[in-house]
Structure formats: C-alpha cells, structure tokens
Amino acid sequence: MKKIDVKISLVLAAFCFVAGVLILPYQLEVFQTTSPALYDEILESLPRSISLVSIFVGLQLFIVAFILSFIGIKLARKTGFSIAILEAIFSKGKVVIDKKATYLAMIGGIFLGFIIVGSDRFYFQNQIPILAENTPEFSLMGLMAGVFYGGVFEEILMRLFLMSLVVWLSMKILRRTKEQLSSKVYWGAIILTSLAFGVGHLPATEMMYGEVTNILLIRGLLLNGIGGLIFGYLYWRKGLEYAIISHMFAHISMQLMFIPLLY
C-alpha cells in the first residue's frame, strides 16, 4: 500500500500547492478592505513580489501537506477511518460513491455556510463594529482559496492527520483495537479537533481585528467549532472525501448564495 499512499499524498499535496499560491493574495484582498494600514505593512515586508512569495508559500504547503497526508493515511487505516474513494482511484479499483453521504455532505456544508454568514449578518455585526463597517462581497479569490485551502488542506490537517492521531493515541492509552473502541472515543476526537480548529483561526482573527475580544473569541470558537463537528462526523462515519466535499460546499455556499442573498 506504500506506493498508493505516496500517490494519494502527492495528489492531495498538489491541491494544497494551489491553496498556498492563492492564500496570500486572498489575505491581501481582505486586509486591503478591512485594514489598509496592515495591508501596506504586509506589502512593505514582503522580500519579493507577491507572485514569487505565493509560489514559495505554495511549495511550503505542498511539503507540509504531503507529510501530513502520508502519516495521516497510515493512522486512518489503524483507527478505522476511510479514504476508500481515493484508494479505489489509485488502485484502479471500482470507485463507489455513496449518494446519500454526498447529499449529506453538501447539505451540511450549505447549512454551515448559512450559519456563518447569517450569524454575522443578524447578530455578530451588531456586537462587533468592524463587521458592520465592512460588508462582505463575492470574491472569486476567496471562493478558490476557501475550496482549496479550507476544503483540502484544513481537512488533511484537522481530520486526516490530527483526528486520526487523537484516536490512535487513545487506542494506545486504552490498549484497545479499533474494533473495541467505543463511539465516545471518536466523539472525543471530533470535539477536541473542533476546538483546535476554532483556536487555530484565532491568530488570523487577531491580525484582522487587532485583538481577540471575548465576543470575537466566542464567534471564532462557535462558528469554526460547528464546522469541525460536521466535518469530523463525516470523516468518522463516511470518509475523508465527504468531509472535504462538505468543507468545500461551506465556502461555495457562502460566496455564491448567502453573501449575495443576505447582503
């Protein structure tokens, strides 16, 4: 299975290279609107052109994603998680797509997109002035960065690697096989990685808003945590591919549906 693991990891890493190339231009696009001073500061601090720095970031993300994917695939097999579609593609086997799981993933992503945009529109912008001052608009760069970075890299990092690692460590501590693990272990891993997912977004929140206030902390943990629960459940019950689909649809629905509808 090692050759297949390398092939899967390379393809996932290739998507992450694209994510890395997109993420800096998208961040600059956001900062140009929300924090012009920070935008100018970042531009002045860049050692090379935006294009060259973006390619360098893409290469870094490629390497990190390849390593995390390769380790994560090994851990996933040991802990009962599925990457069946990817394995079937690269082993030239029969690709079986669960239609119900696909619809569930899409609905979960759309639901999350509504929660994120709707909560900002109807609640958080009344509590956080900077949200009210900067009305979101459709962003093609934001859409692509969300699909590739959020949908692929974050799922590799948080689900394939971290969630699998938490369950694997639980197996070792409890001295259980994957067949002997209770659902509580998996739910514990889902909740833990969901909190980590929310905490992981706090540095970007601080950079964007200047500080992390209590309301921003609640917003970050709540909205990202809900996403972590949805994606974690799909990874556990359906497989990595469905968690990726759901995460992608969250960003797609935000950009193409809820931002235009609610703003």
N, C-alpha and C positions, 0 to 999 in steps of 0.2 A: 504493500500500500504506500510505500515511501514515495515512489515516483508520482503517484496520483496526488499525494499530499503536496508535493512540490509544485505540480501543475496548478492545483487549486489555489495554492498560496500565491503563486505568480500572477494569476488572473485577478484575484482579489486585490493584490498589491498594485496592479496596473490601474484598476479603478481608483485606488487611493492616490496614485500619482496624479491623476486628473483632478482629484479633490484638492490635493496640495497646490496645484497650479492655480486653482480657482479661489482658494480661501483668502489669500492676501488681497486681491482686487476687490473681493466682496466686502471684506472688513473695511477697506479704504472707502468704498462706496457708502457704507453705513456711517463711518466716522465723519465723512465729508458733510453729511446732513446733520448728524446728532452732536458732533463735537469738532467743529472746524479747527480749533486750536490743536487738538490731539491729532487730527488728520495732517496738519502741517508739520507737527513734531515727528510723526512717523515717516513722512516723506523725507524730511531732512536727515533722519537717522539711517536711512537705507544706504548700504555701502555700494550698491549697484542699481541698475534700472529695475523697475517693478517687474519686468518680464524675466530678467535673469534671477532675481530673488525668488520669484514664483516658481521657476523651474527648480531651483535649489530646494525650496520647501517641498515641492513635489517629489524630488528624489529622496529626501529625508523621510517623508511619509511612506514612500514605496518600501524602503528598507524596514521601517518600523512595522508596517502592515504585514510584510512578508514573514517577519519573525513571529509576530503575534498570531498570525493565521496558522503557521506551521505548528507552533506549540498548541494553539487552541484546538486544532483538528485532532491532535493526539489526545488531549484532555477530553474532548467531546465524546470520543469513542469509549473512553474509560468510564464516563459518567452517565451514559445513556442519552446524550443529545444527538440530534440528527442533522446531517448535511447530505441527505440522500440524493437530492436533485443534482448537486454538484458532483457527487461521487459517480452517479449514473452517467452524467455527461462525459466525464473524463475517463471512465472505464468502458465507454461505448456500450453501456447497458441501456435498458429500457427506462426512459425518463417518465416517471409517474407524478403528475401534478394533481394535488388534492384541490378540487374546485371549491369545496366548502371552506377549506383552510385559506385559500386565496381570497375568497369573498370576505371571510372574517378578518384577514389581514388588511384588506382595503378599507373595510368599514371601520376597523379600529384606528387606522391612520387618519381617515377623514374625521372621525369623532375627535381625535386628539387635535387635529388642525382647528376644528371649531372651538374646542375648549381653550386653546392657546390664544387665538385671535379674539374670540368672544369675551374671554375674561379680561383681556386688556381693554377692549372696546367699552365694556359695560361696567367694569369695576376698577381695575388697576390704574387706568389713566386718570381716574378721579382721585387716586391716592398718591400717584407719582407724577408730578407736574411735567417732567421731561417727556413722558409718554404722550401727554396731551399736546405738547408743543411740536411733536414730530409724528405726523400722521403717516403710517406706513403706506407704501405704494408697491405695485407689482414690480419685481426686479428679476429680470432674466438671469442675472448673475447669482442672485440669491436663490433662485429656483435650482440652478445647476449645482451650486455649492451645497445646498441642502440635500439634494438627491445623492450626490457622490460622497460628500464628507459625512453628513449625518447618516444617510441610508447605508453606506458601506463601511467607512472607517469606524464610526462610532459603534456599529454593531459588531465589527470584528473585535474592537477593544473591550466593550462592555459585556457583550453576550458570549461570543465565541471564546474569548480568552478569559475575562475576569469571572464571569458567572460559572464557566466550566471549572475554573481554578478553585472557586469557593466550594463547589460541590465535591471536587476531588479531594480537597483538604478535609472536608467534613467526613468523607469516606475513610480517610486515613485516621482521623481522630476517633471516629466512632467504631473503626475496624469493621466496616460493613462493605459488602459488594454493592454494585449499583442496583441489583435486583432487591437488595434488602433495605435500601434507603426508603424512608417514608416521604410523603409529599411535603411534610414540614421542612425538610432539608432544602428541597427545591424552592419552596416559597421563601424560606430564609435567604437563599441566594438571590432570588428575584428582588426582595425588599432591600437587601444590602446593596446590590448593584444599582438599584433605582436611586437610592440615597446618594451613592457615589456619583451617579450620572448627574444628579442635581448639583452636588457640591463641585463637580468638575466644571460646571458652567459659571461658577461664581467669579473666577478671575476675569473672564470676559465681561461679566456684569460690572465689576469694579472699574474696568478700563473704560467702559462705555458711559457709566453714570458718575464716576469719580469716587464713589464709596458704595459699600453694601449696607444699606439701612435695613432695619427689621422687616419692612414691607417688601423690599427687594429680595431679601433672603427667603421670605415666605413664598414669594412669587416664583423664584428660581427653583426652590426645592419642590414646590407643589406641581408646577407645570411640567418640569422635567421628570419629576418622580412619577407622575401619571404615565408619561411616555415609557419610562423604564418598566413599569408594571405591565403595560400592554405588550411591549416588545419581549420582555422576559418570559411572559406566559406563552407567547407564540413560539419562542425558541425552545422552551421546555416541551410543550405539547405537540408542536407541528414541525419545527425545524428552523434552522438559521435562515433559510431562504425566505420564509414567510415573515420573520422579524424584519428582514431587510425591506421586503415589499411594503410592509406596514409603515416603517420609518420613512420610506420614500414618499408614500402617499400622504403622510402628515405634511410634508413640505409642499408637495404638489397641490394639495387642497388649500393650504394656507395662501399660496401665491396666486392660484388660478380661480379659487372660489371665494374664500372667506374675506380676504383683504379687499377685493373688488366689491363684494356684497355688503360688508359691514362698514366700509369707509367710503 
